[in-house]
Amino acid sequence: MPPKSKSAAKHETTSQDRNANREKAGPIRIAMLDIESTALEASFGRLVCVCFKFTDEEHVRTVRVRKYKDEPKALQKIKDIYNEADIVCTWYGKIFDIPFLNARLMHHRMAPLDSKMHMDLLFQARKLRLRGSRLENVSKDFQTVTRKYDVPAWRWTLAAEGDMESINEIVIHCENDVLLTEEMLEYLKPLILRFTR
């Protein structure tokens, strides 16, 4: 058997080093993320809650924001949880959730979120010939166990004023969405060819 070339030996060593570093770092952590806000534009609205569901945890982690004055402290907590993830998984999060969070962070003179590998499952669903790419419609087509939780319109108005009962209703809606996103990940992951930031 001929001896390995220097470049082949170097490539093998590099691969071994990468694998060793990966093992030291531990398993890759994936977090579902969903936000709820008082408006669709961050110029006029603020956060109501943010939910995270890590694939290696049973429970949903929720950060509530009752009033505008509570938002900076909540945003720091959100950043801390976000930084625990290696990959973030959302539904339309590249267009709405992450830009909204960054806008609110920068509004409060805080640094935006670090760039991460991001799986936005809405764009995977659009690869299929379904009736639409809204989370509710796709979940019905796949007959998921988790279903969307509807919140009456008037609850959103009261939540913007700091009504905790209404905020808690919206939290249930948000927590359901991350659980549903996690369920949809299982269905849609065969379509994911690569991750983007």
C-alpha beads as a LAMMPS data file, in Angstrom:
LAMMPS data file: protein, C-alpha beads

197 atoms
196 bonds

1 atom types
1 bond types

-500.0 500.0 xlo xhi
-500.0 500.0 ylo yhi
-500.0 500.0 zlo zhi

Masses

1 110.0

Atoms # bond

1 1 1 0.000 0.000 0.000
2 1 1 1.564 3.341 -1.013
3 1 1 2.278 5.881 1.757
4 1 1 -0.233 8.681 2.227
5 1 1 0.627 12.017 0.660
6 1 1 1.268 14.980 2.968
7 1 1 -1.967 16.654 1.843
8 1 1 -4.022 13.484 2.487
9 1 1 -2.443 13.053 5.930
10 1 1 -3.085 16.721 6.724
11 1 1 -6.743 16.410 5.600
12 1 1 -7.232 13.334 7.777
13 1 1 -5.720 15.106 10.797
14 1 1 -7.903 18.157 10.235
15 1 1 -11.052 15.982 10.058
16 1 1 -10.033 14.189 13.246
17 1 1 -9.445 17.535 14.975
18 1 1 -12.878 18.774 13.844
19 1 1 -14.558 15.634 15.150
20 1 1 -12.682 15.886 18.459
21 1 1 -13.694 19.540 18.855
22 1 1 -17.318 18.632 18.081
23 1 1 -17.290 15.929 20.747
24 1 1 -15.824 18.347 23.290
25 1 1 -18.483 20.938 22.476
26 1 1 -21.297 18.441 23.080
27 1 1 -24.411 17.791 20.998
28 1 1 -25.779 20.462 18.669
29 1 1 -28.678 22.264 20.355
30 1 1 -31.695 23.267 18.264
31 1 1 -34.217 25.775 19.629
32 1 1 -37.667 26.528 18.237
33 1 1 -38.390 30.243 18.612
34 1 1 -41.601 32.247 18.323
35 1 1 -42.506 35.779 19.344
36 1 1 -45.762 37.637 19.918
37 1 1 -45.981 41.419 19.753
38 1 1 -48.435 44.296 20.064
39 1 1 -47.994 45.255 16.382
40 1 1 -46.481 43.790 13.222
41 1 1 -43.985 46.658 12.880
42 1 1 -41.337 47.140 15.571
43 1 1 -41.538 50.922 15.062
44 1 1 -45.004 50.921 16.650
45 1 1 -45.117 47.715 18.701
46 1 1 -43.255 45.923 21.448
47 1 1 -42.872 42.348 22.587
48 1 1 -45.592 40.536 24.529
49 1 1 -43.728 37.246 24.902
50 1 1 -41.019 35.063 23.384
51 1 1 -41.028 31.264 23.610
52 1 1 -38.189 28.798 23.136
53 1 1 -38.462 25.019 22.858
54 1 1 -35.147 23.159 22.762
55 1 1 -35.282 19.706 21.196
56 1 1 -33.331 18.287 24.150
57 1 1 -35.770 19.695 26.745
58 1 1 -39.325 18.723 27.597
59 1 1 -40.641 22.125 28.638
60 1 1 -41.099 25.447 26.836
61 1 1 -39.169 28.453 28.142
62 1 1 -41.206 31.666 28.059
63 1 1 -40.235 35.299 28.591
64 1 1 -43.194 37.633 29.242
65 1 1 -43.137 41.403 28.715
66 1 1 -45.916 43.183 30.594
67 1 1 -45.025 46.831 29.946
68 1 1 -42.670 48.836 27.729
69 1 1 -40.409 49.505 30.725
70 1 1 -39.975 45.738 31.206
71 1 1 -38.726 45.164 27.659
72 1 1 -34.943 45.794 28.100
73 1 1 -34.624 43.295 30.972
74 1 1 -36.725 40.755 29.049
75 1 1 -34.614 41.258 25.915
76 1 1 -31.436 40.465 27.835
77 1 1 -33.008 37.246 29.113
78 1 1 -34.118 36.403 25.554
79 1 1 -30.566 36.940 24.289
80 1 1 -29.166 34.676 27.006
81 1 1 -31.534 31.831 26.071
82 1 1 -30.988 32.418 22.341
83 1 1 -27.225 32.138 22.850
84 1 1 -27.642 28.618 24.262
85 1 1 -28.773 27.391 20.826
86 1 1 -26.484 26.341 17.989
87 1 1 -29.355 26.367 15.488
88 1 1 -32.609 28.303 15.682
89 1 1 -35.771 26.982 14.036
90 1 1 -38.787 29.184 13.250
91 1 1 -41.838 29.579 11.045
92 1 1 -41.412 32.808 9.037
93 1 1 -38.807 33.857 11.591
94 1 1 -36.264 35.099 9.068
95 1 1 -38.786 37.669 7.859
96 1 1 -40.595 38.548 11.104
97 1 1 -39.350 37.196 14.449
98 1 1 -35.595 37.806 14.196
99 1 1 -35.858 41.247 12.494
100 1 1 -38.478 42.314 15.071
101 1 1 -36.273 41.185 17.973
102 1 1 -33.252 42.981 16.515
103 1 1 -35.276 46.163 15.989
104 1 1 -36.444 46.127 19.624
105 1 1 -32.914 45.416 20.870
106 1 1 -31.479 48.296 18.866
107 1 1 -34.349 50.572 19.962
108 1 1 -33.125 50.046 23.525
109 1 1 -29.476 50.613 22.464
110 1 1 -28.639 46.919 22.835
111 1 1 -26.600 44.833 20.376
112 1 1 -28.592 42.718 17.909
113 1 1 -28.701 38.935 18.131
114 1 1 -25.644 37.006 17.019
115 1 1 -25.909 35.424 13.590
116 1 1 -26.797 31.716 13.834
117 1 1 -27.694 28.833 11.570
118 1 1 -31.423 29.304 11.008
119 1 1 -34.002 26.819 9.723
120 1 1 -37.121 28.712 8.638
121 1 1 -39.613 25.915 8.034
122 1 1 -42.044 28.118 6.112
123 1 1 -39.654 28.017 3.153
124 1 1 -39.468 24.219 3.370
125 1 1 -43.272 24.005 3.331
126 1 1 -43.322 26.153 0.184
127 1 1 -41.447 23.367 -1.614
128 1 1 -44.639 21.313 -1.356
129 1 1 -47.833 21.797 -3.347
130 1 1 -50.054 22.573 -0.343
131 1 1 -53.015 24.931 0.041
132 1 1 -50.742 27.543 1.615
133 1 1 -47.672 27.957 3.798
134 1 1 -49.314 29.360 6.930
135 1 1 -48.446 27.226 9.951
136 1 1 -52.113 26.547 10.680
137 1 1 -52.834 25.269 7.158
138 1 1 -49.710 23.114 6.904
139 1 1 -50.370 21.581 10.330
140 1 1 -53.888 20.621 9.205
141 1 1 -52.509 19.010 6.043
142 1 1 -50.086 16.942 8.135
143 1 1 -52.731 16.235 10.801
144 1 1 -50.423 17.246 13.623
145 1 1 -51.136 16.432 17.249
146 1 1 -50.532 20.065 18.263
147 1 1 -52.940 22.625 16.834
148 1 1 -52.959 26.410 16.684
149 1 1 -54.488 28.131 19.728
150 1 1 -56.752 31.027 18.774
151 1 1 -56.788 34.202 20.856
152 1 1 -59.750 36.635 20.526
153 1 1 -58.828 39.977 18.963
154 1 1 -59.810 41.965 22.072
155 1 1 -57.240 40.035 24.138
156 1 1 -54.428 41.538 22.046
157 1 1 -55.689 45.054 22.815
158 1 1 -55.734 44.358 26.556
159 1 1 -52.330 42.646 26.417
160 1 1 -50.824 45.829 24.919
161 1 1 -52.107 47.645 28.037
162 1 1 -50.413 45.139 30.352
163 1 1 -53.419 42.972 31.280
164 1 1 -51.809 39.766 32.615
165 1 1 -54.811 37.534 31.959
166 1 1 -54.667 38.495 28.288
167 1 1 -50.885 38.166 28.160
168 1 1 -51.188 34.659 29.594
169 1 1 -53.698 33.760 26.851
170 1 1 -51.211 34.956 24.244
171 1 1 -48.454 32.955 25.960
172 1 1 -50.526 29.769 25.488
173 1 1 -50.825 30.672 21.787
174 1 1 -47.054 31.249 21.524
175 1 1 -46.115 28.091 23.435
176 1 1 -48.382 26.065 21.155
177 1 1 -46.639 27.574 18.140
178 1 1 -43.159 26.437 19.219
179 1 1 -44.484 22.956 20.020
180 1 1 -46.150 22.877 16.612
181 1 1 -42.961 24.111 14.936
182 1 1 -41.022 21.299 16.617
183 1 1 -43.577 18.776 15.338
184 1 1 -43.377 20.234 11.818
185 1 1 -39.577 19.988 11.922
186 1 1 -39.914 16.202 12.135
187 1 1 -42.079 16.192 9.003
188 1 1 -40.107 18.732 6.969
189 1 1 -36.479 17.955 7.830
190 1 1 -36.062 15.579 4.826
191 1 1 -36.509 18.684 2.633
192 1 1 -33.741 20.677 4.356
193 1 1 -30.676 20.621 2.121
194 1 1 -28.578 23.209 3.932
195 1 1 -28.720 25.719 6.767
196 1 1 -28.349 29.453 6.223
197 1 1 -27.802 32.275 8.661

Bonds

1 1 1 2
2 1 2 3
3 1 3 4
4 1 4 5
5 1 5 6
6 1 6 7
7 1 7 8
8 1 8 9
9 1 9 10
10 1 10 11
11 1 11 12
12 1 12 13
13 1 13 14
14 1 14 15
15 1 15 16
16 1 16 17
17 1 17 18
18 1 18 19
19 1 19 20
20 1 20 21
21 1 21 22
22 1 22 23
23 1 23 24
24 1 24 25
25 1 25 26
26 1 26 27
27 1 27 28
28 1 28 29
29 1 29 30
30 1 30 31
31 1 31 32
32 1 32 33
33 1 33 34
34 1 34 35
35 1 35 36
36 1 36 37
37 1 37 38
38 1 38 39
39 1 39 40
40 1 40 41
41 1 41 42
42 1 42 43
43 1 43 44
44 1 44 45
45 1 45 46
46 1 46 47
47 1 47 48
48 1 48 49
49 1 49 50
50 1 50 51
51 1 51 52
52 1 52 53
53 1 53 54
54 1 54 55
55 1 55 56
56 1 56 57
57 1 57 58
58 1 58 59
59 1 59 60
60 1 60 61
61 1 61 62
62 1 62 63
63 1 63 64
64 1 64 65
65 1 65 66
66 1 66 67
67 1 67 68
68 1 68 69
69 1 69 70
70 1 70 71
71 1 71 72
72 1 72 73
73 1 73 74
74 1 74 75
75 1 75 76
76 1 76 77
77 1 77 78
78 1 78 79
79 1 79 80
80 1 80 81
81 1 81 82
82 1 82 83
83 1 83 84
84 1 84 85
85 1 85 86
86 1 86 87
87 1 87 88
88 1 88 89
89 1 89 90
90 1 90 91
91 1 91 92
92 1 92 93
93 1 93 94
94 1 94 95
95 1 95 96
96 1 96 97
97 1 97 98
98 1 98 99
99 1 99 100
100 1 100 101
101 1 101 102
102 1 102 103
103 1 103 104
104 1 104 105
105 1 105 106
106 1 106 107
107 1 107 108
108 1 108 109
109 1 109 110
110 1 110 111
111 1 111 112
112 1 112 113
113 1 113 114
114 1 114 115
115 1 115 116
116 1 116 117
117 1 117 118
118 1 118 119
119 1 119 120
120 1 120 121
121 1 121 122
122 1 122 123
123 1 123 124
124 1 124 125
125 1 125 126
126 1 126 127
127 1 127 128
128 1 128 129
129 1 129 130
130 1 130 131
131 1 131 132
132 1 132 133
133 1 133 134
134 1 134 135
135 1 135 136
136 1 136 137
137 1 137 138
138 1 138 139
139 1 139 140
140 1 140 141
141 1 141 142
142 1 142 143
143 1 143 144
144 1 144 145
145 1 145 146
146 1 146 147
147 1 147 148
148 1 148 149
149 1 149 150
150 1 150 151
151 1 151 152
152 1 152 153
153 1 153 154
154 1 154 155
155 1 155 156
156 1 156 157
157 1 157 158
158 1 158 159
159 1 159 160
160 1 160 161
161 1 161 162
162 1 162 163
163 1 163 164
164 1 164 165
165 1 165 166
166 1 166 167
167 1 167 168
168 1 168 169
169 1 169 170
170 1 170 171
171 1 171 172
172 1 172 173
173 1 173 174
174 1 174 175
175 1 175 176
176 1 176 177
177 1 177 178
178 1 178 179
179 1 179 180
180 1 180 181
181 1 181 182
182 1 182 183
183 1 183 184
184 1 184 185
185 1 185 186
186 1 186 187
187 1 187 188
188 1 188 189
189 1 189 190
190 1 190 191
191 1 191 192
192 1 192 193
193 1 193 194
194 1 194 195
195 1 195 196
196 1 196 197
